[in-house]
Amino acid sequence: MEYFVYGRDRPGAFGLKMSLTGEHWSFMDGYAKLLVARGPTLTGDGDDAESTGSLHIVDLPDAESARTFAYDEPYYRADVFESVLLCRFHNALGRTMWDFTEAVDGYGRFLVITTGESAPAPVPSKHMIVYGELLTLDGEARIGRAAMVEAPDREAAARSLPVGGDDDRTEVHPWRFGGRPGETPIR
């Protein structure tokens, strides 16, 4: 079962987060073969962009294992996160971010999260890196969708996951592939 874990950084925690990067990567090394996607969300696209959160999609046996993954993680333990979204993930494309081969020069990468139950399913495109439904931890109800996409801008990224009713909400965050610089994933 795959789980979606998105920790939103607490304001002012960037320095603390950077001081824990080595610990974070060491923790993730124990899950390397189980990761579907990973990476930071950012304030922008440039080299001076600061992290605003950490995304991980991980294949684990059950909800208790997912809670351990989310809450034993060094950033969480050090109070870097303001909140953590932890839910089941139904991987509609059936691939990892490392399987994505359609990169377009000049496009940015984004994490798009929609919440609400009335949104129609998107039409998958070659610009979707990983896409799926967000479900309650027991897998019984859909609470939204998430996609990591490549797009020319934030607005185009937002359109990749349509919303339905007035209660539906869309978040768009600049995002990049995570991991140690120069790392080749273990598969």
Z-matrix of the N, CA and C atoms (Angstrom, degrees):
N
C 1 1.442
C 2 1.521 1 108.87
N 3 1.300 2 114.89 1 138.80
C 4 1.452 3 118.80 2 179.77
C 5 1.522 4 110.29 3 -99.70
N 6 1.325 5 114.40 4 144.94
C 7 1.459 6 121.74 5 -178.82
C 8 1.521 7 109.05 6 -127.37
N 9 1.328 8 115.00 7 142.18
C 10 1.456 9 124.50 8 179.88
C 11 1.520 10 106.89 9 -103.63
N 12 1.323 11 117.03 10 123.81
C 13 1.463 12 121.86 11 -179.01
C 14 1.530 13 107.32 12 -128.68
N 15 1.325 14 116.00 13 114.20
C 16 1.455 15 120.07 14 178.84
C 17 1.523 16 109.04 15 -126.78
N 18 1.332 17 115.65 16 109.50
C 19 1.457 18 122.34 17 176.56
C 20 1.512 19 109.81 18 -92.98
N 21 1.326 20 116.55 19 121.25
C 22 1.470 21 121.98 20 177.27
C 23 1.524 22 107.90 21 -90.68
N 24 1.317 23 116.12 22 125.54
C 25 1.464 24 120.90 23 -176.74
C 26 1.527 25 112.25 24 -64.61
N 27 1.310 26 114.84 25 142.76
C 28 1.454 27 123.11 26 172.95
C 29 1.536 28 107.53 27 -73.67
N 30 1.340 29 118.56 28 137.28
C 31 1.470 30 119.52 29 176.87
C 32 1.529 31 110.86 30 -53.70
N 33 1.307 32 115.87 31 135.54
C 34 1.452 33 121.16 32 178.28
C 35 1.516 34 115.32 33 82.76
N 36 1.328 35 118.11 34 5.16
C 37 1.470 36 120.93 35 -175.99
C 38 1.527 37 113.76 36 -96.38
N 39 1.326 38 118.17 37 4.36
C 40 1.461 39 120.26 38 -175.36
C 41 1.530 40 112.20 39 -59.08
N 42 1.312 41 118.69 40 -46.11
C 43 1.472 42 121.15 41 179.94
C 44 1.516 43 111.93 42 -60.68
N 45 1.325 44 116.56 43 -44.27
C 46 1.459 45 120.60 44 177.05
C 47 1.518 46 110.59 45 -61.14
N 48 1.319 47 116.57 46 -43.78
C 49 1.469 48 120.45 47 179.66
C 50 1.522 49 110.73 48 -60.02
N 51 1.319 50 117.04 49 -45.33
C 52 1.465 51 120.18 50 -179.14
C 53 1.527 52 110.85 51 -63.48
N 54 1.322 53 117.30 52 -33.91
C 55 1.474 54 119.74 53 179.78
C 56 1.527 55 111.57 54 -69.63
N 57 1.329 56 117.60 55 -18.11
C 58 1.469 57 122.08 56 -178.15
C 59 1.526 58 113.23 57 -104.01
N 60 1.323 59 118.00 58 6.32
C 61 1.460 60 120.59 59 -174.58
C 62 1.523 61 112.17 60 -58.41
N 63 1.314 62 118.94 61 -43.74
C 64 1.468 63 121.04 62 178.85
C 65 1.524 64 112.12 63 -61.02
N 66 1.331 65 116.69 64 -43.27
C 67 1.468 66 120.99 65 176.89
C 68 1.523 67 111.26 66 -62.61
N 69 1.320 68 115.69 67 -42.02
C 70 1.464 69 121.27 68 178.74
C 71 1.532 70 110.23 69 -59.89
N 72 1.333 71 116.53 70 -49.41
C 73 1.467 72 119.68 71 -179.33
C 74 1.523 73 111.11 72 -62.81
N 75 1.312 74 117.88 73 -40.02
C 76 1.471 75 120.24 74 177.47
C 77 1.527 76 110.98 75 -61.65
N 78 1.324 77 117.07 76 -41.60
C 79 1.458 78 121.16 77 176.63
C 80 1.535 79 109.78 78 -60.94
N 81 1.328 80 116.82 79 -45.78
C 82 1.465 81 121.21 80 -178.72
C 83 1.526 82 112.17 81 -66.68
N 84 1.333 83 117.75 82 -27.18
C 85 1.470 84 120.19 83 177.23
C 86 1.528 85 110.61 84 -55.46
N 87 1.314 86 117.63 85 -34.24
C 88 1.455 87 121.32 86 179.34
C 89 1.520 88 113.34 87 -69.45
N 90 1.327 89 116.76 88 -13.81
C 91 1.467 90 121.97 89 -179.13
C 92 1.534 91 111.89 90 -116.21
N 93 1.312 92 118.08 91 8.57
C 94 1.467 93 121.98 92 -170.99
C 95 1.525 94 113.69 93 -51.59
N 96 1.319 95 117.67 94 -43.12
C 97 1.467 96 120.50 95 -177.71
C 98 1.528 97 112.44 96 -75.81
N 99 1.317 98 117.42 97 -9.60
C 100 1.465 99 121.93 98 -175.84
C 101 1.528 100 113.14 99 -104.77
N 102 1.326 101 117.52 100 -7.85
C 103 1.462 102 120.99 101 -176.30
C 104 1.531 103 111.26 102 -78.14
N 105 1.315 104 114.86 103 134.56
C 106 1.462 105 123.12 104 176.33
C 107 1.527 106 108.96 105 -98.82
N 108 1.324 107 116.30 106 -38.11
C 109 1.462 108 122.81 107 177.90
C 110 1.518 109 108.01 108 -156.26
N 111 1.313 110 114.89 109 153.48
C 112 1.460 111 121.10 110 178.02
C 113 1.511 112 109.20 111 -159.39
N 114 1.320 113 115.20 112 155.40
C 115 1.455 114 118.57 113 173.54
C 116 1.507 115 113.00 114 149.97
N 117 1.335 116 115.08 115 161.20
C 118 1.459 117 120.23 116 -179.12
C 119 1.525 118 112.29 117 -84.57
N 120 1.329 119 114.96 118 147.46
C 121 1.458 120 119.64 119 163.50
C 122 1.523 121 106.08 120 -90.32
N 123 1.333 122 115.75 121 154.55
C 124 1.455 123 120.65 122 -166.86
C 125 1.526 124 112.42 123 -133.47
N 126 1.337 125 115.44 124 163.73
C 127 1.464 126 120.61 125 175.50
C 128 1.520 127 110.96 126 -74.02
N 129 1.310 128 118.47 127 -24.61
C 130 1.458 129 122.27 128 -178.05
C 131 1.511 130 110.12 129 -169.20
N 132 1.332 131 115.83 130 -164.24
C 133 1.459 132 120.97 131 -173.67
C 134 1.517 133 114.89 132 -97.30
N 135 1.318 134 119.33 133 -20.21
C 136 1.456 135 121.70 134 -170.76
C 137 1.511 136 114.25 135 -78.59
N 138 1.330 137 114.71 136 177.33
C 139 1.463 138 121.42 137 179.54
C 140 1.527 139 112.09 138 -65.50
N 141 1.336 140 116.79 139 -21.57
C 142 1.458 141 120.09 140 -179.42
C 143 1.532 142 112.28 141 -91.89
N 144 1.332 143 116.69 142 7.45
C 145 1.463 144 120.79 143 -179.55
C 146 1.525 145 110.05 144 -64.19
N 147 1.326 146 115.48 145 137.22
C 148 1.464 147 121.08 146 176.32
C 149 1.515 148 109.18 147 -101.55
N 150 1.310 149 115.17 148 151.64
C 151 1.454 150 121.54 149 178.18
C 152 1.524 151 110.45 150 -69.47
N 153 1.337 152 115.46 151 140.81
C 154 1.466 153 121.84 152 174.42
C 155 1.529 154 111.12 153 -116.86
N 156 1.325 155 116.72 154 -6.17
C 157 1.456 156 120.46 155 -178.62
C 158 1.512 157 111.50 156 178.31
N 159 1.331 158 115.41 157 175.59
C 160 1.465 159 121.88 158 -179.94
C 161 1.521 160 109.08 159 -134.97
N 162 1.333 161 115.34 160 124.84
C 163 1.451 162 122.41 161 179.26
C 164 1.524 163 110.31 162 -106.03
N 165 1.326 164 115.71 163 136.09
C 166 1.470 165 121.65 164 171.43
C 167 1.515 166 108.21 165 -142.14
N 168 1.300 167 116.44 166 133.27
C 169 1.463 168 121.95 167 168.06
C 170 1.514 169 104.72 168 -116.79
N 171 1.324 170 116.16 169 123.80
C 172 1.459 171 121.03 170 -170.23
C 173 1.527 172 109.50 171 -136.30
N 174 1.318 173 115.39 172 141.53
C 175 1.467 174 122.94 173 -179.65
C 176 1.528 175 108.76 174 -93.93
N 177 1.335 176 115.97 175 109.78
C 178 1.460 177 121.92 176 -175.27
C 179 1.531 178 110.05 177 -131.16
N 180 1.326 179 117.82 178 160.12
C 181 1.468 180 119.75 179 -174.53
C 182 1.524 181 115.66 180 -71.30
N 183 1.359 182 118.13 181 -26.63
C 184 1.459 183 118.11 182 -174.50
C 185 1.535 184 110.11 183 -164.79
N 186 1.330 185 114.57 184 173.81
C 187 1.464 186 120.85 185 -177.44
C 188 1.525 187 112.29 186 -63.35
N 189 1.320 188 117.33 187 -35.70
C 190 1.469 189 119.75 188 179.07
C 191 1.532 190 110.67 189 -63.15
N 192 1.326 191 116.99 190 -41.44
C 193 1.472 192 120.94 191 176.00
C 194 1.524 193 110.74 192 -63.05
N 195 1.332 194 116.71 193 -37.12
C 196 1.465 195 120.78 194 178.48
C 197 1.527 196 110.49 195 -66.74
N 198 1.318 197 117.20 196 -40.76
C 199 1.473 198 120.28 197 176.68
C 200 1.527 199 110.75 198 -62.31
N 201 1.328 200 116.73 199 -41.68
C 202 1.464 201 120.47 200 177.52
C 203 1.521 202 110.16 201 -61.21
N 204 1.329 203 116.63 202 -46.18
C 205 1.465 204 120.84 203 178.42
C 206 1.530 205 110.27 204 -57.59
N 207 1.322 206 117.55 205 -48.90
C 208 1.464 207 121.73 206 -175.12
C 209 1.523 208 113.02 207 -69.00
N 210 1.331 209 116.99 208 -39.79
C 211 1.457 210 119.72 209 -168.99
C 212 1.529 211 114.44 210 -102.59
N 213 1.331 212 118.26 211 -6.75
C 214 1.463 213 120.85 212 171.35
C 215 1.527 214 111.81 213 -96.44
N 216 1.307 215 116.32 214 -6.45
C 217 1.465 216 122.93 215 -178.25
C 218 1.534 217 109.05 216 -63.33
N 219 1.331 218 118.76 217 137.39
C 220 1.469 219 121.66 218 -174.68
C 221 1.526 220 115.31 219 -56.50
N 222 1.322 221 118.88 220 -39.01
C 223 1.465 222 119.43 221 178.55
C 224 1.531 223 110.35 222 -62.54
N 225 1.309 224 116.62 223 -42.94
C 226 1.471 225 119.58 224 179.55
C 227 1.533 226 110.70 225 -64.22
N 228 1.322 227 116.15 226 -47.74
C 229 1.471 228 120.26 227 -178.01
C 230 1.527 229 112.04 228 -60.59
N 231 1.339 230 116.97 229 -29.66
C 232 1.465 231 120.81 230 -178.67
C 233 1.531 232 112.59 231 -90.28
N 234 1.328 233 117.38 232 5.49
C 235 1.464 234 122.79 233 177.08
C 236 1.531 235 113.02 234 69.07
N 237 1.337 236 116.26 235 32.72
C 238 1.462 237 120.37 236 175.29
C 239 1.527 238 110.25 237 -72.25
N 240 1.323 239 117.19 238 -34.67
C 241 1.461 240 120.59 239 -173.40
C 242 1.526 241 112.81 240 -88.17
N 243 1.314 242 114.29 241 137.71
C 244 1.460 243 121.60 242 171.69
C 245 1.527 244 110.30 243 -78.47
N 246 1.345 245 115.88 244 -36.03
C 247 1.462 246 121.64 245 178.29
C 248 1.525 247 109.03 246 -155.30
N 249 1.335 248 115.01 247 160.78
C 250 1.456 249 121.08 248 176.98
C 251 1.527 250 108.26 249 -132.11
N 252 1.328 251 116.21 250 126.19
C 253 1.452 252 122.33 251 172.41
C 254 1.522 253 106.53 252 -95.24
N 255 1.324 254 116.63 253 115.31
C 256 1.466 255 122.88 254 -179.29
C 257 1.519 256 107.48 255 -123.96
N 258 1.321 257 117.55 256 119.17
C 259 1.457 258 121.08 257 179.69
C 260 1.524 259 110.19 258 -155.31
N 261 1.324 260 115.42 259 166.08
C 262 1.460 261 120.34 260 173.74
C 263 1.516 262 108.21 261 -68.66
N 264 1.316 263 115.24 262 155.55
C 265 1.463 264 121.82 263 -179.72
C 266 1.516 265 108.25 264 -133.28
N 267 1.326 266 116.62 265 123.22
C 268 1.459 267 121.22 266 174.09
C 269 1.520 268 107.29 267 -98.90
N 270 1.314 269 116.93 268 107.07
C 271 1.458 270 124.26 269 -173.83
C 272 1.530 271 109.79 270 -77.03
N 273 1.330 272 116.36 271 95.70
C 274 1.462 273 121.51 272 -174.86
C 275 1.526 274 112.82 273 -67.09
N 276 1.322 275 117.81 274 -28.44
C 277 1.465 276 120.32 275 -179.83
C 278 1.523 277 112.25 276 -90.31
N 279 1.328 278 117.07 277 -16.47
C 280 1.461 279 120.84 278 177.06
C 281 1.517 280 114.83 279 66.05
N 282 1.326 281 116.99 280 28.94
C 283 1.473 282 119.18 281 179.61
C 284 1.517 283 110.21 282 -136.68
N 285 1.333 284 114.89 283 170.66
C 286 1.452 285 121.89 284 175.35
C 287 1.526 286 108.72 285 -100.05
N 288 1.315 287 115.61 286 170.49
C 289 1.464 288 118.51 287 177.37
C 290 1.530 289 110.98 288 -64.84
N 291 1.339 290 116.82 289 -26.43
C 292 1.463 291 120.28 290 -179.16
C 293 1.521 292 112.06 291 -74.93
N 294 1.334 293 117.01 292 -14.55
C 295 1.464 294 121.31 293 176.39
C 296 1.518 295 112.18 294 -84.01
N 297 1.320 296 117.88 295 -11.25
C 298 1.466 297 122.40 296 -177.57
C 299 1.518 298 109.78 297 -69.85
N 300 1.338 299 116.64 298 125.18
C 301 1.469 300 120.69 299 -176.47
C 302 1.523 301 113.56 300 -127.28
N 303 1.330 302 117.92 301 8.60
C 304 1.466 303 121.29 302 -173.60
C 305 1.528 304 113.26 303 -101.79
N 306 1.325 305 119.30 304 27.11
C 307 1.464 306 121.91 305 -176.20
C 308 1.528 307 111.35 306 -55.24
N 309 1.331 308 114.95 307 139.66
C 310 1.458 309 121.95 308 179.99
C 311 1.527 310 108.27 309 -116.63
N 312 1.324 311 116.82 310 124.70
C 313 1.466 312 120.42 311 177.30
C 314 1.522 313 109.82 312 -58.04
N 315 1.328 314 115.84 313 135.12
C 316 1.454 315 121.80 314 177.51
C 317 1.522 316 114.56 315 88.92
N 318 1.322 317 118.21 316 -10.08
C 319 1.463 318 121.05 317 177.22
C 320 1.522 319 109.05 318 -87.16
N 321 1.320 320 115.94 319 146.08
C 322 1.454 321 121.52 320 173.75
C 323 1.514 322 109.60 321 -93.51
N 324 1.316 323 114.93 322 166.94
C 325 1.467 324 120.65 323 176.20
C 326 1.527 325 108.30 324 -110.01
N 327 1.330 326 114.67 325 142.62
C 328 1.459 327 120.73 326 -175.16
C 329 1.522 328 110.62 327 -140.78
N 330 1.325 329 115.13 328 147.79
C 331 1.457 330 122.89 329 166.66
C 332 1.519 331 106.09 330 -99.48
N 333 1.330 332 116.45 331 123.44
C 334 1.454 333 122.18 332 178.83
C 335 1.527 334 107.28 333 -117.42
N 336 1.333 335 116.11 334 126.32
C 337 1.458 336 122.15 335 178.52
C 338 1.521 337 108.04 336 -124.00
N 339 1.324 338 116.16 337 126.53
C 340 1.461 339 119.88 338 172.27
C 341 1.523 340 108.09 339 -114.26
N 342 1.310 341 115.76 340 140.63
C 343 1.457 342 120.37 341 174.86
C 344 1.519 343 107.49 342 -120.08
N 345 1.300 344 116.03 343 147.14
C 346 1.449 345 122.66 344 -176.54
C 347 1.514 346 109.46 345 125.04
N 348 1.302 347 115.31 346 156.90
C 349 1.457 348 120.12 347 -174.37
C 350 1.518 349 113.94 348 -101.70
N 351 1.324 350 119.27 349 -10.61
C 352 1.459 351 120.01 350 -171.91
C 353 1.521 352 114.67 351 -96.03
N 354 1.314 353 118.08 352 -4.33
C 355 1.457 354 120.29 353 -177.20
C 356 1.525 355 111.28 354 -68.53
N 357 1.332 356 116.30 355 136.18
C 358 1.468 357 118.73 356 176.13
C 359 1.527 358 110.31 357 -71.46
N 360 1.311 359 115.71 358 154.89
C 361 1.468 360 120.24 359 177.22
C 362 1.528 361 109.27 360 -67.19
N 363 1.318 362 117.00 361 139.36
C 364 1.467 363 119.18 362 178.60
C 365 1.526 364 110.60 363 -75.76
N 366 1.309 365 114.09 364 163.47
C 367 1.456 366 120.15 365 171.65
C 368 1.524 367 105.91 366 -88.37
N 369 1.342 368 118.32 367 115.11
C 370 1.466 369 119.30 368 179.71
C 371 1.533 370 110.85 369 -57.25
N 372 1.303 371 115.50 370 141.57
C 373 1.462 372 120.48 371 179.41
C 374 1.517 373 109.34 372 -127.65
N 375 1.320 374 114.96 373 168.40
C 376 1.464 375 119.69 374 179.10
C 377 1.527 376 111.80 375 -66.68
N 378 1.340 377 117.13 376 -10.89
C 379 1.462 378 120.92 377 -179.79
C 380 1.526 379 112.88 378 -90.80
N 381 1.328 380 117.07 379 -3.88
C 382 1.467 381 120.34 380 176.32
C 383 1.516 382 109.16 381 -83.47
N 384 1.310 383 115.15 382 123.38
C 385 1.462 384 121.48 383 179.73
C 386 1.521 385 109.12 384 -83.18
N 387 1.323 386 116.26 385 -53.73
C 388 1.467 387 124.37 386 174.30
C 389 1.523 388 105.19 387 -142.41
N 390 1.322 389 117.00 388 137.94
C 391 1.463 390 121.08 389 179.67
C 392 1.519 391 109.61 390 -145.09
N 393 1.349 392 116.43 391 142.58
C 394 1.449 393 118.88 392 175.44
C 395 1.512 394 113.21 393 -172.64
N 396 1.326 395 113.86 394 177.14
C 397 1.457 396 121.78 395 178.55
C 398 1.524 397 109.80 396 -88.17
N 399 1.328 398 115.36 397 142.49
C 400 1.458 399 122.52 398 172.42
C 401 1.522 400 106.98 399 -95.85
N 402 1.321 401 116.00 400 127.98
C 403 1.458 402 122.06 401 -176.22
C 404 1.522 403 109.65 402 -124.50
N 405 1.322 404 116.65 403 158.67
C 406 1.454 405 120.20 404 171.43
C 407 1.530 406 108.35 405 -57.31
N 408 1.316 407 117.20 406 159.53
C 409 1.471 408 120.15 407 -177.36
C 410 1.518 409 113.10 408 -57.25
N 411 1.324 410 117.39 409 -30.78
C 412 1.465 411 119.62 410 177.93
C 413 1.526 412 111.89 411 -81.80
N 414 1.336 413 117.97 412 -4.92
C 415 1.456 414 122.32 413 177.94
C 416 1.516 415 114.49 414 77.61
N 417 1.321 416 117.73 415 7.50
C 418 1.461 417 121.73 416 -173.49
C 419 1.530 418 114.31 417 -81.94
N 420 1.319 419 118.44 418 -28.02
C 421 1.463 420 120.04 419 -175.28
C 422 1.526 421 110.78 420 -137.47
N 423 1.335 422 114.85 421 143.38
C 424 1.468 423 120.31 422 176.44
C 425 1.518 424 108.45 423 -83.54
N 426 1.344 425 115.76 424 133.61
C 427 1.461 426 120.34 425 178.09
C 428 1.520 427 112.34 426 -114.36
N 429 1.334 428 116.58 427 -6.88
C 430 1.450 429 120.22 428 178.75
C 431 1.514 430 111.20 429 164.16
N 432 1.314 431 114.12 430 -161.61
C 433 1.468 432 121.14 431 178.59
C 434 1.530 433 108.31 432 -140.87
N 435 1.321 434 114.88 433 158.90
C 436 1.465 435 119.86 434 175.71
C 437 1.518 436 108.54 435 -141.68
N 438 1.309 437 114.85 436 146.63
C 439 1.463 438 120.44 437 176.69
C 440 1.514 439 109.04 438 -146.12
N 441 1.294 440 115.34 439 141.58
C 442 1.439 441 122.35 440 166.19
C 443 1.521 442 104.22 441 -102.57
N 444 1.336 443 116.16 442 121.18
C 445 1.455 444 120.94 443 -173.05
C 446 1.515 445 111.17 444 -132.18
N 447 1.320 446 114.13 445 159.58
C 448 1.459 447 120.78 446 166.30
C 449 1.519 448 106.69 447 -104.98
N 450 1.335 449 116.18 448 137.02
C 451 1.459 450 120.88 449 -177.98
C 452 1.523 451 108.80 450 -155.53
N 453 1.342 452 116.20 451 158.57
C 454 1.466 453 118.40 452 179.57
C 455 1.523 454 113.21 453 -68.51
N 456 1.358 455 117.35 454 -25.10
C 457 1.460 456 120.74 455 -179.75
C 458 1.528 457 109.91 456 -161.86
N 459 1.314 458 115.26 457 174.73
C 460 1.467 459 122.67 458 -177.72
C 461 1.536 460 112.15 459 -59.54
N 462 1.332 461 116.67 460 -40.74
C 463 1.462 462 120.12 461 -178.04
C 464 1.526 463 111.10 462 -65.39
N 465 1.308 464 117.08 463 -42.21
C 466 1.466 465 120.24 464 177.64
C 467 1.525 466 110.43 465 -65.05
N 468 1.315 467 116.88 466 -38.21
C 469 1.464 468 120.35 467 177.42
C 470 1.524 469 110.04 468 -61.89
N 471 1.329 470 117.60 469 -43.10
C 472 1.468 471 121.48 470 -179.69
C 473 1.519 472 111.16 471 -60.42
N 474 1.314 473 117.41 472 -35.80
C 475 1.471 474 120.76 473 -178.82
C 476 1.528 475 112.54 474 -71.13
N 477 1.333 476 117.79 475 -12.95
C 478 1.468 477 119.63 476 -179.02
C 479 1.522 478 112.30 477 -69.23
N 480 1.340 479 117.93 478 -23.05
C 481 1.467 480 122.23 479 176.21
C 482 1.523 481 108.11 480 -122.31
N 483 1.326 482 117.56 481 100.96
C 484 1.471 483 119.64 482 -177.69
C 485 1.527 484 111.90 483 -67.56
N 486 1.320 485 115.54 484 150.33
C 487 1.458 486 121.17 485 174.39
C 488 1.516 487 108.30 486 -105.70
N 489 1.323 488 115.22 487 160.04
C 490 1.459 489 120.57 488 -178.31
C 491 1.509 490 111.27 489 -105.97
N 492 1.332 491 117.01 490 -90.51
C 493 1.459 492 122.59 491 -174.93
C 494 1.507 493 114.08 492 -83.92
N 495 1.330 494 114.21 493 179.16
C 496 1.467 495 121.71 494 -178.65
C 497 1.524 496 112.68 495 -65.26
N 498 1.322 497 117.54 496 -22.94
C 499 1.463 498 121.01 497 -178.79
C 500 1.527 499 112.86 498 -84.47
N 501 1.326 500 117.01 499 -11.88
C 502 1.456 501 120.42 500 178.85
C 503 1.523 502 109.68 501 -71.15
N 504 1.311 503 115.94 502 147.70
C 505 1.460 504 121.47 503 -177.50
C 506 1.517 505 109.39 504 -135.39
N 507 1.324 506 117.18 505 143.75
C 508 1.459 507 122.47 506 178.10
C 509 1.511 508 109.81 507 -123.05
N 510 1.326 509 115.78 508 132.49
C 511 1.468 510 122.55 509 172.10
C 512 1.520 511 107.31 510 -113.31
N 513 1.305 512 117.24 511 138.72
C 514 1.465 513 121.79 512 175.23
C 515 1.522 514 107.97 513 -129.39
N 516 1.328 515 115.83 514 124.69
C 517 1.460 516 121.70 515 -178.64
C 518 1.531 517 109.67 516 -127.00
N 519 1.332 518 118.38 517 128.25
C 520 1.463 519 117.57 518 168.44
C 521 1.530 520 108.33 519 -54.55
N 522 1.328 521 116.19 520 140.07
C 523 1.468 522 121.96 521 -172.78
C 524 1.527 523 108.94 522 -144.70
N 525 1.323 524 115.43 523 153.14
C 526 1.468 525 118.50 524 172.96
C 527 1.515 526 109.36 525 -140.02
N 528 1.328 527 114.71 526 157.73
C 529 1.458 528 119.97 527 176.31
C 530 1.524 529 107.98 528 -57.92
N 531 1.320 530 116.31 529 138.31
C 532 1.452 531 121.21 530 -178.06
C 533 1.518 532 112.62 531 -103.24
N 534 1.299 533 114.72 532 177.65
C 535 1.460 534 122.18 533 179.90
C 536 1.517 535 110.94 534 117.63
N 537 1.300 536 113.39 535 173.99
C 538 1.465 537 118.86 536 178.63
C 539 1.532 538 109.97 537 -64.53
N 540 1.336 539 117.45 538 142.17
C 541 1.469 540 119.41 539 176.91
C 542 1.527 541 110.12 540 -56.01
N 543 1.317 542 116.46 541 131.67
C 544 1.469 543 121.57 542 178.59
C 545 1.512 544 113.95 543 77.91
N 546 1.329 545 117.72 544 4.55
C 547 1.451 546 122.06 545 -177.82
C 548 1.535 547 111.33 546 -69.16
N 549 1.298 548 115.79 547 136.87
C 550 1.453 549 122.00 548 169.56
C 551 1.513 550 106.76 549 -105.33
N 552 1.335 551 117.27 550 121.55
C 553 1.461 552 118.43 551 -176.37
C 554 1.529 553 112.30 552 -62.96
N 555 1.321 554 114.71 553 146.63
C 556 1.464 555 121.46 554 176.25
C 557 1.513 556 107.08 555 -84.84
N 558 1.303 557 118.31 556 121.66
C 559 1.469 558 121.28 557 179.78
C 560 1.492 559 109.76 558 -133.15
